[in-house]
């Protein structure tokens, strides 16, 4: 039955979600995913929806779209769009709204693109379907909007298939598709999670510009508080299916009034956080399952301000924070808490002195030969994945390796591990030359001393083997102990080491959360007494609170064992927090290397400057220079002549004589241990300004 329309004016909420409850029904039970959730989005407003995985953010978005699937059902409340209740609309009415009035952009762009249709046809289809626009006019509009989303060579883009575009270009096409019908509401569900930080910065600027140009309202779903700060003017924090705090972004960030919001901020590496003097504070405990929520406050079991018999006595509603418009908190004690008090249990740690060199790389190169033919024939081409890499890593040191996808970070890790062999150069691990020795031919001591922690822990765990057996298997490979009893005892010690209950030895990987799986991966890496650990994006797939816990664990293990950590990441916030030195890579080259303080302060390599500018920071006091890189990383199969970064460099005009386009820059020493590969003059480097500054109080 059609939902009756009520008069709507632009001064009323465009989207009004009131006391919304959503459940999923299985054969065993009803699973309440969202409970008593309310939020409003005004015309022209950008509302951020933040919280850990499983809190119900995407479920709310799917309910707005009327796409909860066969098992999902709205069990209470209302979702009003322009005064009409979407939960009471027929499917035909919802179809008329989707795409034309309400559009959604998903995390994975290929989920929204038809791989068998060219981009132009997919874009033109939207106005032809929703507005009965003639084909020629629709194609002209498609070309215009491809230019609006800053895609190069619009005609070529329209004539391309999705697989011929990079991830950032695919996401821009999806944004263009969503905006083709000029919707009043745009829902973005983690739209930049799979993208590099530089591409993410471009997408954020694009979304902001297009929203301002078209007047589109946004519901922006993310776990990244820095992104929400850059995109949104209002914020709703969710925990376990409920809204726990809502208000203006700047107000919530500076005067938060819910313990969960405070705990989130304490677990992210804002400027000033330091692994030794100001370590991050993980949120204790685990996220409750939807059917096992506690009485009273859902956050109670993890809250530092919990009061027995009060916080768990009854359901808790949203309370208005006086003096500020539309700021609310779901906390009984928000007026009693001293929000300025220093956190408990966050004292400084003992810094372990950095020891001797344990890993040395000298002029390492890794080239791949590929064929241009479909079946191995045709012209042979060379992919230059790593070019003359030289660096050292010391005992107890964290060396961060940063750069965009395709810069050669993971190739370097594979060569170090022996999964690939170097084309030339030397890799000295404890003075043993291992660059030509694949992992199958390395002795067990070398393998056990050099271990790796991967980005996605589930991919590295055997789903049919319990946790204890997987760790014992590693001990067997490393030839630890003379009996099963010794290995079993060591396995339990390793679980203690990574702060997992010993009972987890009997659990299967599917019974563990993402953070728990990553801890098992770390336990396995340390099973042979690893001296050097390569951590390849080990926390990028985890929630911020779990990130803090896993990072804290790695730092504790490093302090106890003197482990050398090679930390591969594109997240410069976490790099700034935990690294001692930083190595910046671009297109296979090391373009800058130095201590963390040197790399994060001017003078910078122009690429480092752009990387720092692209980092979203959840702190209103931070003033950040905005530098958005144009274009994509060139192909390693056909690198540009001269400086590898010259095709995207904003400083290139400062260098006379076309030197950047014709000659590879030399490696220059700017200070003790600070190296940069750039043609810029000393005078130009001296005039560089800080990218990130803290505003005066």
N, C-alpha and C positions, 0 to 999 in steps of 0.2 A: 504494500500500500504506500502511496506517495506521501512523503513528509510535508505537512503544510508549511508554506513559507511565511516568515514573519518579516515585516519591513526591516531593512538593514541600512544603516548609514555609516560612512567611513569613521565616525567618532566612536563606533561600537567595536568590540573585538571582531577581528576577521575570523579567527579560530578560537573557539571557547570549549575547552575540555573540562567537564565538571563531574567530579566524583566518579571517575571512570574505573571500572573493574573489568579485568579480562582474565579468562581461564582457558586452559587447554585440557581437553578431556581424553584420557587414555583408558585402556581396559581395566587398569588397576584403580585409578583415582582421578579426581579433579585436581589439576595443578593451577593454583592461583598465581598468575604471572604479574598482574598489575592490580593494585588495590587503592581505591579512594584517591585516584590521581587527578589533580586539577592544575591547569595552566591556561593562560590566555595569550594570544598573539594579536597585537593591534596592527592595523594597516601600516605598511612600511617598516615594520619592526622586525628585527632579527633575534629570535629566541634560541639560546643554546641549551641543549639537553645533555647533561654530563653525568657520568657515573661509571662504575666498574662493569665489566662484562657480566651479563645475566641480571642486570638491575631492571630491565624492562624498557630501555630506550627505544630499541627497534620495534618492539611489540606495539608501543604507542603509535609509532609512525605507520606501521602496517594497519593498525586499526583505523587511523585517519584515512588511509587509502582504501579501506574495506577489503583488505587482502590478508586475512588471518589464517586462511587455509581451512581445510575440512574440520580440523580438531579445535580450532580457536573460536572463541565466542565472547562477545561483549556481554557480561553478566549484570552490569549495572552502570548507571550514569549516562551521560550524553556527550556527543561530539558535535558541536554546532559550527557550521561553516557559513558565514554570512547569514546567521540566524536560523539556518535549516539544520535539523538533526540528521547527521550522516548515518547514524545507526538505524534509522527508520526508513531510509531510502531503498528503493528497489534496485536490482542489479543494473537495469537499463539506465536509471537516473545516475547511479554511480559511474557507469561507463561514460556518460556524457560529461561528467565533471573531471574525471581523470584525464590528464594531458592537456585539457583546455583551461580549467580553473585551478586544479591542483596537480602539480608534477613532482616526481620523486627522482633523485639521483642516488644510485647505489654505490657501495664501496668498490665493487669490481665492475669496471666499465664494460667488459666483454659480456657480462650478464645481461646488458641492456641493448647490445648490438647484434644484429643478424650477420653471422660470418659470411653468408652467401649473397648479401646485397651490398652494393656500393653505397658509400656514405651519402652521396647526393640523393639517392632514391629513398634512403631511410629518413633523411631530414625532410624531404618534400612530402613524404607520406603523412606527416603530422598535420599541417594545415589543410591538406587535401581531405583528410579523414574528419577533422574536427570543425573545419570552416567551409568545406566544399569549395576550396580555392582551386582555380584552374591550374593545370599542370605547369604551364610556362611561368605563371606568376609564383607558384610554389617553389620552383627551382631557382627563380631570381631571389626569392626571400631566403632560401637555403644558402645561396652564395653570399648574401649580405651578412647573415648571422655567423657564417664561418669566418668572415673577416672580423666581425665584432668580437669573437672569442680568440682573436689574435693567432689564428692558424696561418702558417706561411703558404703562399701559392694556393689560394682558394680553389681555383679550377682543378688543380691536380688532386687536392684533398677530396673534392666532390666525386672524382673519378677513381678513388682508391677504395680498396676493401679494408675492413677493420684491421686485419692482421698486418697490413702494410704500414700501420701507424704505431708510434711509440705509446707507452702507457699514458703519459701526460697528454698526448694528442688525442687518444681515445677518450679520456675523461673530458676534454674540452668539447669533443663532438657530442658526448652525452649531455653536457650542460647546454650546448646549442640546441639539441633536440628538445630538452625540457623547456627551454625558453621560446621555442618556435611559436607557440600559441599564446605567449605573453600571460602565463598563469598568475593568479593573484597570490598563490601560496606555493613556495618551493621548499620541498623537504629534502635535506641532504643527509644521508646516512653514512658517516665516516668516509666522505668522498675523496680524501687524500691519503688514507692509511697506507696504500700500496705504492705511493709515489715518493720520489726523492724530495729532500727538504727544499731544494731550489725550485723544483717543479711545483711543489706544494705552495710555495710563496707566490708563484705566478697564478696558480688557480685561485688562491685566496684573494689576491688583488682583482682578478677577473670577476669573481663572484660579487665582491663588494661594488665594483664599478657597474656591473650589469644590474644589480639590485637597485642601486641609486638611479640608474638611467630609466628603468622600467617601473620602479615603485613596487617591486615584488617583495612580499613578506617572506621570511625564511624561518624554518624550523631546522636548526643545525645540530645534528647528533654527533657527539665526539667524546672520546675519553681524554682528549688532549686539551687541558685548560688553557694553554698558550694560544692554541688555534681559536678557541672560543673568545678569548680576549681580543684577538685580531679581527674577528668577523661579527661578533654579536654585541648588541647593546643591552640585552637582558639574558638572564641565566636561570635555569631550573636544575637543581642538583637532585638526582634520584639515587635511592638506595633500597634494594630488595623490593622493587615494585611500587615504591611510594616516592612522592616528592618530599624532600626533607628541608630544602631551603630554596627560595626563589626571590629574585630582586634584580636591580640594575647590576650589570657586570662589575663596574668599578666599585660599587658599594659592597657587594658580596665579597669581592677579592680583598678589600681593605678592612671591612668590618663584618666578617663572617659571624653568624650566630647559630651555627649548628656544629656539634663535635665532629661529624663526618666530613663536613666541608673543611674544617680545620685540619683533620687528619690527612685528607687528600693533599692539601698544600704542604704539609710537613713531609710528605713522601715523594715530592718532586724536586729535582735539583735546580732551584732558582739561583740567580747570581748571589754569591756570598756563601752558598753551601760548600762544604769541604769535607772530604772523607775522613780527615783527621781531627780538625778543630770543630767543625759543625756538621756531623754526619746526619744523613737522612734518618727519619724515624718511620719504620714500616708500621702498618696497621696490624695489630696483633689479631690472632684468630683467623677464622675463615668466613667467607660469605655464606649466609644460611641458604639451604635449599628451599625452593618455594613452598613445599609442603611441610617444612620443619622450622618455620619461623618462630621466634620466641614470643612469649606474651609481652604486651606493652610495646616498648620501643624496639624496633627491629635491630637497631645498631647497638642496643644495650650490652650484649656479651663482649663487644669489642671496644666499648667506650671507656675512656679514662675518668669520666664524670658520673658513672652509673651509681645510682643509689637503690639498694635492695628494698623491695616493698613499696617503692614509689615509681621508679621508672618502668617496672614490670607489673604494675598493678592494674592498669587499664589501657585501652587504646588511646593513642595520643593524636590530637588533631593539629592542624597548622595554626600558629599563633602570629598575629600581626606585630611587627616591630614598629613601635610608635615613632612618629617624627619623620618617617621616610615612606614615600609612596610605594606600595606594592612590594614591600620587603616582608617576607614571612619565614617562620622557622617551625619545624616539627620537633620541638624540644621543650620539656617541662622546666628545665633549669637554665634557660638561656640568659635570664636576668641575674642569676647567682654566680655564674662562671666568670672568673677573671681571665678574660680573653688575651690579656697582655702578658700573663705569667709565662716564664720560660718553660719549655717542655721538660717533662721528667724523663730520666734515662737517656739523655742526649749529650752526655759529657764528652770531652775530647778523648780521642784514642791515642795510644802510643804509636808514634811513627817508627817503623822498622827501617834501619839504615839500608841504603841501596848498596849492593855488593859488587862483585867483579862481573865482567862480561861473560855471559853464558851462551849468547847467540850472536853471530856476526854474519852479515850478508855483504858480499863484495861484488859489485857490478853485475848483479843478477839480471838475466834476460830470459823471458819465456815467450817464444813465438809458436804459433800454430799454423800449419799449412792446410788450407782448405781448397776444395775444388769448386769452381763456378758451375759445373755441370750437375744435372739432377742425379746421375748414377755414377758419380766419381770421375767422369771425364771432364774435358774442358780445361780452361786456363787455371793454373794453380795460383792462389793468392796467399799472402802471409798476414796473419792476424798478430799484431804486436801487443800482446796482453800486458807484459811487464818490460820496462826499458831501463837498463842500468840502475837497478835499485841497490843502494848501499846504506846500511844502518847497523847499529848495535843495540842489543837489549841486555840489561844487567839483572843480576839476582835481586828479587824482591821489587822489581820495577814494573809499573804499568805503562806500556807503550801503546797509545791509541793510534789506529790506522783509519783515517776518515776519507770520505769522498763519495761521489754519486755512484749509482749503479753503472757498471761498465768501466769503472776506472782501473780495475785490476786487483782490488782488495782480495776477493775470494780466490782468484788465480794464485796470488801470492800465498795464501793459506794452504792451497792444495799442494803447491811446490814444497813448502816447508814440511807438510805432513808426509810427503812421499807419494801422494796420490797422482802427482805429475812430476816429471823430471825437468830440471832447468835446461834451457837451450845453451846457456853459457854462464860463467860466473861461479862464485863459491858460496856455499852455505856451511858455516862452521858451528856445530852444536857441541859445546864442551870440547872444542878443538878437533872434533871429528868432522871430516868433510863428507857431507851427506847429499850434496846436490844431485849426484848421478845415481843414487841408490833408491829404487822404488821401495814402497813400504813392505812388499812381500820379502825383500832381501835384507831389510834392516834387522839387526838383532833385537832381542826382546827388551834389553835395557834401553836402547835408543827409542823404541816404540813407547815404552812405559814412561820415559822421561819427557816425551813430547806428545801431548794429548790435545784434544779439541772438544769444545762445547759448541753445539750447533744452535742455529736460530729456532728451528722447530723441533722441540724435544720428542714429540710423538713419532716423527719420522725415523728417529734413531733407536726407538725402543721396540722390541719384539712384542707384538700384541698378544701372542699366545704363551708368553713366559712371564712368571711373576717377577716382581722387583728384585727380591733377594737372589733369585737364580741368575738374573741378568748381571748383577754385580759380581757374583761368584764366578760366572763365566769369564769376566774380565780378569779376575784374580788368577784363574787357571791359565789364561793366555800369557799373563805376566809371570807365571811360574812362582806364584806366592805360596808359601807354606808347603808342608809335606803331607797334610791330611785334609780331608773334607771338614773336620771339626775346626781346624785352624782357619780355613778359608771362611767358614760360617761365622766364626767369632770376629774375623776381620770385617766381614760384610756388615755385621751389626755395629761395629765401631764406625764404619763409614756412614751409616745411616745417622748415628749420633753426630758425626762431624758436620753433616749437612742439615742437621736439626729436623730430622724426620723421625716420627715414632718408630720403634723397632717392629711394631705390629705391621707396618707397611711392607715388610719383607714378603708377606703372603698375598699382598694385593696385586691385581693385574693393572697394566697401564691405564685401561679405560676407567678405572675406579679413582684415578688421581686427577687433580686439577692441573692447569697448565704450569703453575709455579711449582707444584710438587713434582711433576714430570721433569722439569728443568733441574730440580735438586737431585733427582736420580741420575740424570745425565752428568752432573758435576761430580757426584759420588763415584760414578764409573770412571770418569776422567782421572780422579785422584787415587783410584784403586792400586795403581802401580807406583805410587809416590811421584806423581808428575812434577817435574822441575820447571817446565815451560808449558803453559796452557794457552792455546789459541781460542779465543772466545769470539765466534762469528755471529754478530748481532744477537747475543744471548738473551736480551731482555726486550727486544723490539716487539715481540708478539704477546707480551704480558701486560696486565693492568699496571697502572702506576704504583699502587701499593705493593703489588707482587714484585715489580721492578726493584723497588727500594729494598725489599727483603732479600732478593737474589743478589743484588749488587753488594749489599752489606755482607752476605755470606762469602762472596768471592774475595772481598777485602779482608775478612777475618781469616780465611784460609791462606791468603797471601802473607798476612802478618805471622801466622803460626808456622808456615812451612817455607817461607822465603821464596815463594813461587814467582816466576816471571810471567806476567800476563800480557799477551798481545790482544788488545781489545779492538775488534773491527766493528765500526759503527758509522751510521750517517747522522746520529743524534748528537749534536755538539753540546747539548745541555748535560747529558750524562758523561760525555767525554771530559768536559771542563771539571766535573765533580770528582772523577775518580782517577784521571790519568796523571802521570808524572811528566811524560813527554808525549808530543803529538807529531804524527807523520801525515801530511796531507798529500793525497794522490789524485792525479788527473790524467786520464788517458794513458795509464801505464807508467807515468813519471812521478817521482817525488818532487813536488813543486815547493814545498815548505816543510821544515822540520825544526823543532826546538822544544824547550820546556813549555808546559801548558801556559804559563804566564807570558812567555815570549810570543807564542802563536796567537793568544787571545788579546794581545795588545798591539797597536801599530808600532812599526810598519808591518803591513801584511803583504803577502802575495795577493794580487787582485782576485784570485779564485777563493782564497781563504776569506777575504773581505766579504765576498758575495755569500759564502756559506754561513758566516756568522750573522750576516744581515737577515738571512732566510729563517733563522731559528725562532720559532714562536715562543714567547716568554710570558708566563702568567703573572706578571707583576706590573701594575699600573705606574709604579715609580720609575720603571725602566724607559729610557728614551733611546730608540733604536733607529739608526739610519736604514732607509729602505733601498735595497739594490736588488732588482729582479733581473736574473740572467735571461737573455733572449736566446732562443734556439736550443737545440739538443746537443749532447756530447757527440762529437764526430765519430765516425766508425774507426775502430782500431785497425780495420783492414785497409782504410784509405785515410790515414791521418793527415791533417793540414801541414803544409810546409812551415818551417820556422818554429815558433813557440806553439805548443799543442793547444794553448788556451786562447790564442789570438783571435779566433773566430767569434768569441763571446766577451772579449775583454773591453771594459769601458775606459781603460787607461791607455789603450793602444795608440791613440792620437798624440800622446805625450812623447812617444819615441820617434825620433826623426829618421828619415831615410828608409822607411819600410823594413827596418831591422827585424821587427816582430814577425813579418811574413816570410822572411828569407833565412834567418839564422836561429838555431836552437840557443836559448839563453844559457849562459854559464851558471854554475852553482856558486853563489856568493855567500860569504860568512858575514852576517850583519853584527853578530855579537857572539860571545862564547857559546858554542853549540847551536846557534840559530842560523840555519841555512835557508836560502831562498833561490829559486831558479826563475829569474826575471830580468828583462832589459831595462827596467825603469832606473832612472838616475838616482843617486843618493839624495839629491835635492827633492825629487818627487816623493821618494819614500819618506823623507823627513816631514813632508807636509801632510801625510795621511792623518786623518782624524779617527778617534775611536768609533767603532760601529755601535757599541753598547755602552751607555752611560746611565748612572743612577741619578735621578733628579734630586736637587737639593730640597730638604724638608721645608 
